[in-house]
Amino acid sequence: MATILAAVCALVWIALIFFHGRFWQAGPILRPVSPGAGPHGAPPVVVVVPARDEAESIQASVASLLSQDYPGFLRVVLTDDNSADGTGALARALPDPEARLSVVDGRPRPDGWSGKLWAVEQGVARAQEMLLAENLAADGYVLLTDADIEHDPTHLATLVAKAEADGLDMVSEMVELNCESAAERALVPAFVYFFALLYPFALVNDRRNAMAAAAGGTILIRRTALERIGGIAALRGALIDDCTLAAHVKRSGGGLYLGHSCLARSIRPYPNASDVWRMIARTAYVQLRYSPLLLLGTVLAMVVTWIAPIGLALFAHGVSRWVGLIVWIVLMASFLPTLRRFRISSLWALALPFVSVFYTAATIGSAVDHHRGRGVRWKNRAYTEARHGQ
């Protein structure tokens, strides 16, 4: 049995390292355009920010958007989704000398819509009204971003320059995440690593490959591409809305880009392991399409990929032990580029197998919550059913 397990572990890691889109590499990064230069022609852009109870971060986030060094038409639409903490008022209080900001008071959520996407839908509708009022062409872009993201002044121009240069319909970036607390250092780099394992950036960016994904913190999408897929209504109930949007765009023939950002960062902290647990458990079972069989397969795959090599290295004998040790070294080495991105010690690679246990347990917890009727909980809302567009 040890010999068979060792062979399986070795084959899994050979496939991952050599035939899975180089997921373990540092990944593509968009370098900033020269300040004030911007893309040729500077097409119009409207930024849409859905926000619900984001008082702690909203002013820093929106101020960074209002300060974008973009030479073309730029407006920011914040949809205040019935916040109870004064999010909308805080946004309205920001200095806005160029009158770029519009705050929309969210209407009640219709059946079949997730809260975030209903807020996005209202923001996109306001964006269209603005563009029509300015007699601007149907082309241009919508930037979808979260209310806890802070953007460098050249971020928008850099995103648009990439889309224009490569003829892309969608440009998305994994923003920099907080990595200050002990829980963040132990768990957050692995979140980025596992995301890249699930959605290898090289495959997402390959027009010939069906793989599609996006990172919700930064999604720049052409207006024509959004209209082609039927607008936000096409994914109205999706709980993993970023990847669902990317799948719609790619299936419609659009080109995608997914990379890491050096120009945008999350200002939402995850000080405790429980905070990271909730972030994972919120949509982990949704990702598995609420399937107990897929959950079982995922748990077995995690054991074979991350735990079995350690067991073989510590308790097997002969060739099986050596294979387990080599695979253990390889899996830790594959984590090093991610750790360098977060500028933390390479010694954290030793913890990766144990971190994988945490992520597996959170995934199981997500399934338990669903089957106990708790469902997905976010911003004091609960979703217990599979949703349209997911």
N, C-alpha and C positions, 0 to 999 in steps of 0.2 A: 504493500500500500504506500509506503514512504517513497519508493521508487516511482510509482505512478504519479503521486502528488508532486514530486520534484519535477517530473517531466512536464506536467500540466503547468506548473508555475513558470518554468523556463519558457515554454511556448507562449504563454500569455504575455510575458514581458518582452520577448522577441517581437511579437506582433505590435505591442504598444510602442516600443522604442523605434522600430524601423518602418512600421506600416500604418501608423495612426496619426498622420498629419503633423508629425514633429511637435506634438502637444506640449512636450516638456521644455521646449526652447523658450527664450525670453519673450518671443512674440513681437509683432509689428508695433511700431510707435510712430505717430505722426509728429514731426518736428514743427515748431511754430513758424508761420510765415512772417515775413518782415513786418514790423509794426506799421500800420497805415497802408500797406501795399494791397492786401486783400486779393481775392480772385478776380480774374478778368471779367469785366462786366458787372460784377457785384449784384447778382440776382436778389430779388427781395426775399427776406426771411422773417417769419413770425415765430417767436419762441412761445411754446405752450407749457405752462407749469401747473399741474394739478396739485392742490395742497389741502390737507386736512389736519388741523391741530399741529402746525409746524412753527409755533411761535419762537422756539429756540433757534431755528436756523433760517427763517424766511428772509429776514432783512439782509443777512450776509449773502445769501444765494441770489436774491433778486437784484441787489446792488451790483453784484458782479456781472449780471446780465445787462443791466442798464449801462454799464461801463465798457461794453464791448467796443473794440476798435475795429469797426466794420464800416466800409465806405458806402454801402448800399442802404436801401430801405430796411429798417429793423424796428420791429415792435415786439413787446413782451406782453403776453396775456396770462394772467394768473387766475385760475378758477378756484375760488375759495369754496371748498366742498363742505359747507355747513360746519365750519370750525367752531369750537367752543372756547378757544383760547385767544381770540382776537387776531388770528393770522392775517385776515384781509385788511384790518385796520393798520396793522404794523407795516404791511406792504404799501398801503396808500400813503403812509407817513414818510416814505423815502423821498429824498430829493430826486426830481426827475425833470431837469431843465430842458430836455429835448422832447418831453411829452411822449416817451416811448411806452409807458406802462398803462395797461388797462386791467382792472380787477373785475372779474365776473363773479357775481353771487350765484352759487350753484343752486340749481332747481332740484326738487325731490327726484330720487333715483327711480327710474322705471323698472319694472320686473324684467329679469333677464340680463341686466347690465351689472358688471362689477362697478364698485364705487369709483375706482381710479379712472376706468375707461369712460364712464359717463362724464366725469370731470374733464377728461381730455376732449371728448366729443363737443362739449360746450365751448371749450377753448378754441378748438379748430373752427367751429361755426363762427365765433367772433373774429377769428383771423381772416376768414373768407370775406366777412363783411368789411373789414378794414381794407383789404386788398382791392375789393370792388370799388370802394369809395375813392381810392387813389387811382383808379383806372390802370392798375398794373396787370401785366400779362398773367395768363393762367399758370405759367411755369414759376420757378422759384422753389423755396423750401420751407418746411416746418421743422423746427427743432423741438423735440420732446425731451424734457429733462425733469428731474425730480427737485423737490423743494429743499433738499438737504445737500445740494451740490454747489460748490463754489468754482467759478470759472475764471481762468486767467484772461486778460483783455484780448488776446489774439486767438482764443479758442474757436470762436464761431468762424472767423475768417479762415482758419486752418481746416476746419471740417468742410466748409464750402469749397475751398481750393482742391481738396482731395476728391470730392464728388465731381467737380467740374473737369478736373484733369483726367480722371479715369472713366468718365461717363457712367458713374454709379447712381443707383436709385436710393441707396441707403448707406450711411456711414455711421457706425456705432463704436463707442469706446467703453471699455471697462475703466471707470474712473479710479483714481488712487483711493484706497480705503485706509481708515485709521488703523494704526498699529502701535499703540502706545502702552496700553495696559497689558498685564501678563496674559489675560485671556485672549486679547487681540493678537499678541505675538504668537501665541500657541495655535490659534484657530483660524485667524483671518487669511494668512497666506495660503493655507490649505484650501480655503474657499475658492480663491482664484485658480489654484492649481487644479482642483477637481472640476471647476467650470471649464477650463481649457481641455481637460481630459474628456469631458462629456461632449464639448463642442470645439474640436480643434480649429483654431483660427484659420490655419492654412486651407482647410477643407471648406469652411464657411466662405472664404474669399475666392474660392475656385468656382468660376461660373459653370464648369462642367460637372460639379459635384452637387448632389441634392441637399447636403448638410446646410442648415440655415439656423442662425442664432443672432441675438443682439443683446446688448447690456443696457438695461432700462435707464441708467443714469444719463446717457447721452445717445440720442437717436436723431440723426438728421435725415429726413426723408423728402424726396421730391413730391411736390403737390400732385403732379401728374401720376406718379406711382401710387400715391394714396387714393386718388380717385379711381385708378384702374382696378384696385382690389375691392372697391366698394366702400372706401372710407373706414373710419373707426368702427362703424356699425358692423363691419364684417367680422370683427373679433370681440363684439360687445360684452360677452360673458367670460372671456379668457382670464384666467387667474395667473398665468405666466404670459403676460401680454407682450413683453418684448420679443421673446422667441416666436410667439404666434404671429406677430406682425412680420417678422423676418421671413417666416415660412411662406406667408401669403405673397410677399414681394418677390421672393425667389421663384416660387411656382408660377408667377405671372411673367417671368422672363427678366426680372430686374437683377442688376448686379449688386452685391453686398460687400461691405468692408467691415471687419471687426478687429479691433486692436486694443492695445493698452494706451491710456492717456497719461501725458505728462503735463497737461494743461487744465485738468479738472480734478477735483478731489471731493470726497464725501466728508461732510462735517458732522455726521451722525456717529457718536461713539458707541462702542459695544464693550463697556467696562467689565462685564462679568460673563462667565461661560453660559449662564442662562439666557443672556441676550442673544448670543450667537445661536444657541439651541433654538430659540423662537424663530430666528431668521431662517434657519434651515427647515424646521418642522412646518413652517407656514405653507410651503408649496411642494415639499419633497414627495408626498403621496400623490399630489396632482401630477407631478412629472411622470409618475408611474401609472398614470391614467386610472388610479383607484383600483389597481389590479393586485389581489393577493399573490397571484402567480408571479407577476413581475417583481413584487416585493421580495418573494422568496428567492428568485433568481438573482436579484441585486445583492441580497445578504450573502448568498453563496459566492457570488463573484467577488465581493469585498473580502471575504475570508480567504479565498484562494489567492487573491492579488496581494493583499497586504499582511495578513496574519500568518498564513501557512509558511511563507519563507522564513519567518522568525522561528516558528516551531521546528522546522526542519533543521535550521542552523544550530538550534540549542539542544534538540533531543534526538535527531536522527543519527545515523552512522554512515561512514563510508562516503560513497559518491553522493548520496542524497543530502548528507550534511553539507558537502561542498557546494552543491547546486543551490541549496537554500541560502547559504552564506553569500554566494555571488549574486543571487537575485536580490537579497536584502541590500547589498551594497549598491546595486543598480537602481533600485527603487528610491533609495535615499539620494543618490547622485542626481536622479531626474528632478528632484525637488530643489536643487541648489539654485538654478536660474530664478525661480520664484522668490526664494529667500533673498537673493541679491537685489531683486527689484524692490523688496521691502526694506532693504538695508539693515537686515538683522543677521545675527550670527548663524553660520552654517551648521552649528551644533543642533539647531532646531530640527534638522533633517532626521536626527535620531528619533524624534517624537512622531514622525509621520505615521507609522503603523498604529500608534496609539490614538492619534488624532482621527485616523480612519474609523476606529472603533466608535469614537464620539459621533462622527457623522452618520455611521450606520445606525447607532442607537437613536439619533434624532429622526432619522428616516422611519424607523419602526415606530417611534413616538408619534410621528405625523399620521401614520396609518391607524394607530390606536385611537388618536383623537377623532379621526374621521368615522371610524366604526362605532365610537361611543357617542356620535352625534354632535361633536364639537366643531368639526369641519375646520376650514381655514378661517383664522381670526386676524383681522388687520384693521387698525384704527376704529376699534369698537364695533366692527361689523363681522358677521360670521357667514361663511358660505359652506354649505354642506353637500351640494350636488355638483356633478360634473357640468361644466358650463359650455354654452354654445361658443364655437370658435376655438376651443382649447385643443 
